[in-house]
Amino acid sequence: MKESIKLNDLDNNNQINEKEASLDDKEMEILDKKNRISDLENDLKYNDDKKELYTLSQVDREIQKSARNDENFIKFLKYFDCEKLTKDIEKINKEVFRTPIEELGSISLKLKDLNIDKIPSGYGFKGGAARYILLLKLGLINEKDSPRDYDLIRLGKDNSKDKELAEIFCPEDLENGHGVEKLEKNYFKTRDFIFNEVYTDDSYIYFSKQCILDLIRRIIRFSEFEKEENFDNKNKIFINDKLIAKACRLLAIYKTNFDDNARIANTEILDTNMNAFHIALHLDRALENGTDVGIQYIKELYNLKFIFLTEEEINNPLIFIKKFINENKNDFHFNGIPRELLIEMSNDKLNLENKIPDNDLDNLIEDANSYFDSSSKYSSKKYKV
């Protein structure tokens, strides 16, 4: 299979257009990186006559295959203009690379709020917080954005501070019996998504090649671990519905805030059954990022045939969201409903006029909270992975 782009030429294309760079606009920089990714995938997908040559899955396999070579891997990073990473990347072993932490972005504010100077020695971040730090290094996220969770990983044997730190950083996990995870040798082999093959200590970010390739291209890929651990009686590979709902939420965040070309890999292995609780859980978390993310989340569930929408709901998924919350409010505690949607739903319920007097606004919100049996946190629209 012949590729339409020479990997040896990738490093000749890693300069941002001077006019765009002069804008000194972080969003322009992120957009430029996104366009480079699309250009590379299109070059691989089409031949000179623009006749479709490969499917996206085939393109994905070609990129993975080429990146097995360390030199090609670095060239991909240069092509995507990830110069910060290519200058100080260090290979630890066959599977693991590392790079120094240069900035923590909004995590610094989180640490300051907790009266902590830095990441505790002997511990590090995993999951969304680790991805956030790596995305900062890649130049693919704004400092003003923030991770949704601050899950910790312990690097050594001493577990005396586990509970104390879990109460500070991840109290919800601690309540659910998880808390701080100990770093094991097979850590990368036991993640849910490939882009979670990343963690930090107090000085470095550790990651796999495939983690970087998927993060850069906004691909949500289920790990082999999840496929292997979820066999039914017929020995059919499948992914549990809670994880699929989470994938759809993350995809909605990516598409709404970053890149409408983001995608879930290997959707052909997905079943079409999903528990209402998991739909509700991740709808609530999607709405924390704004009503538009919640709408996109519902679209992704519909596209993958996990929910049914009427023609009216297809044209306006917000109708489904309102109906779903109303039908499930007694079984699920919705905390993430944005302020404007909460007011709109209260308006619908109480049959009020669209124009609400300012002096009645507080009473309306109070009525809404009472109706949903929720002390809703009126979250601002910002990216939380």
Secondary structure in CASP SS format (residue, H / E / C, confidence):
PFRMAT SS
TARGET T0000
AUTHOR 0000-0000-0000
METHOD secondary structure of the structure
MODEL  1
M C 1.00
K C 1.00
E C 1.00
S C 1.00
I C 1.00
K C 1.00
L H 1.00
N H 1.00
D H 1.00
L H 1.00
D H 1.00
N H 1.00
N H 1.00
N C 1.00
Q C 1.00
I C 1.00
N C 1.00
E H 1.00
K H 1.00
E H 1.00
A H 1.00
S C 1.00
L C 1.00
D C 1.00
D C 1.00
K H 1.00
E H 1.00
M H 1.00
E H 1.00
I H 1.00
L H 1.00
D H 1.00
K H 1.00
K H 1.00
N H 1.00
R H 1.00
I H 1.00
S H 1.00
D H 1.00
L H 1.00
E H 1.00
N H 1.00
D H 1.00
L H 1.00
K H 1.00
Y E 1.00
N C 1.00
D C 1.00
D C 1.00
K C 1.00
K C 1.00
E E 1.00
L C 1.00
Y C 1.00
T C 1.00
L H 1.00
S H 1.00
Q H 1.00
V H 1.00
D H 1.00
R H 1.00
E H 1.00
I H 1.00
Q H 1.00
K H 1.00
S H 1.00
A H 1.00
R C 1.00
N C 1.00
D H 1.00
E H 1.00
N H 1.00
F H 1.00
I H 1.00
K H 1.00
F H 1.00
L H 1.00
K H 1.00
Y H 1.00
F C 1.00
D C 1.00
C C 1.00
E H 1.00
K H 1.00
L H 1.00
T H 1.00
K H 1.00
D H 1.00
I C 1.00
E E 1.00
K E 1.00
I C 1.00
N C 1.00
K C 1.00
E C 1.00
V C 1.00
F E 1.00
R E 1.00
T E 1.00
P E 1.00
I C 1.00
E C 1.00
E C 1.00
L C 1.00
G C 1.00
S H 1.00
I H 1.00
S H 1.00
L H 1.00
K H 1.00
L H 1.00
K H 1.00
D H 1.00
L C 1.00
N C 1.00
I C 1.00
D C 1.00
K C 1.00
I C 1.00
P C 1.00
S C 1.00
G C 1.00
Y E 1.00
G E 1.00
F E 1.00
K E 1.00
G H 1.00
G H 1.00
A H 1.00
A H 1.00
R H 1.00
Y H 1.00
I H 1.00
L H 1.00
L H 1.00
L H 1.00
K H 1.00
L H 1.00
G C 1.00
L C 1.00
I C 1.00
N C 1.00
E C 1.00
K C 1.00
D C 1.00
S E 1.00
P C 1.00
R C 1.00
D C 1.00
Y C 1.00
D C 1.00
L E 1.00
I E 1.00
R E 1.00
L C 1.00
G C 1.00
K C 1.00
D C 1.00
N C 1.00
S C 1.00
K C 1.00
D H 1.00
K H 1.00
E H 1.00
L H 1.00
A H 1.00
E H 1.00
I H 1.00
F H 1.00
C C 1.00
P H 1.00
E H 1.00
D H 1.00
L H 1.00
E H 1.00
N C 1.00
G C 1.00
H C 1.00
G C 1.00
V C 1.00
E E 1.00
K E 1.00
L C 1.00
E C 1.00
K C 1.00
N C 1.00
Y H 1.00
F H 1.00
K H 1.00
T H 1.00
R C 1.00
D C 1.00
F E 1.00
I H 1.00
F H 1.00
N H 1.00
E C 1.00
V E 1.00
Y E 1.00
T E 1.00
D C 1.00
D C 1.00
S C 1.00
Y E 1.00
I E 1.00
Y E 1.00
F E 1.00
S C 1.00
K H 1.00
Q H 1.00
C H 1.00
I H 1.00
L H 1.00
D H 1.00
L H 1.00
I H 1.00
R H 1.00
R C 1.00
I E 1.00
I E 1.00
R C 1.00
F E 1.00
S C 1.00
E H 1.00
F H 1.00
E H 1.00
K H 1.00
E H 1.00
E C 1.00
N C 1.00
F E 1.00
D C 1.00
N C 1.00
K C 1.00
N C 1.00
K C 1.00
I E 1.00
F C 1.00
I C 1.00
N C 1.00
D H 1.00
K H 1.00
L H 1.00
I H 1.00
A H 1.00
K H 1.00
A H 1.00
C H 1.00
R H 1.00
L H 1.00
L H 1.00
A H 1.00
I H 1.00
Y H 1.00
K H 1.00
T H 1.00
N H 1.00
F C 1.00
D C 1.00
D C 1.00
N C 1.00
A C 1.00
R E 1.00
I E 1.00
A C 1.00
N C 1.00
T H 1.00
E H 1.00
I H 1.00
L C 1.00
D C 1.00
T C 1.00
N C 1.00
M C 1.00
N C 1.00
A H 1.00
F H 1.00
H H 1.00
I H 1.00
A H 1.00
L H 1.00
H H 1.00
L H 1.00
D H 1.00
R H 1.00
A H 1.00
L H 1.00
E C 1.00
N C 1.00
G C 1.00
T H 1.00
D H 1.00
V H 1.00
G H 1.00
I H 1.00
Q H 1.00
Y H 1.00
I H 1.00
K H 1.00
E H 1.00
L H 1.00
Y H 1.00
N H 1.00
L C 1.00
K C 1.00
F C 1.00
I C 1.00
F C 1.00
L C 1.00
T C 1.00
E H 1.00
E H 1.00
E H 1.00
I H 1.00
N H 1.00
N C 1.00
P H 1.00
L H 1.00
I H 1.00
F H 1.00
I H 1.00
K H 1.00
K H 1.00
F H 1.00
I H 1.00
N H 1.00
E H 1.00
N H 1.00
K C 1.00
N C 1.00
D C 1.00
F C 1.00
H C 1.00
F C 1.00
N C 1.00
G C 1.00
I C 1.00
P C 1.00
R H 1.00
E H 1.00
L H 1.00
L H 1.00
I H 1.00
E H 1.00
M H 1.00
S H 1.00
N H 1.00
D H 1.00
K H 1.00
L H 1.00
N C 1.00
L C 1.00
E C 1.00
N C 1.00
K C 1.00
I C 1.00
P C 1.00
D H 1.00
N H 1.00
D H 1.00
L H 1.00
D H 1.00
N H 1.00
L H 1.00
I H 1.00
E H 1.00
D H 1.00
A H 1.00
N H 1.00
S H 1.00
Y H 1.00
F H 1.00
D C 1.00
S C 1.00
S C 1.00
S C 1.00
K C 1.00
Y C 1.00
S C 1.00
S C 1.00
K C 1.00
K C 1.00
Y C 1.00
K E 1.00
V C 1.00
END
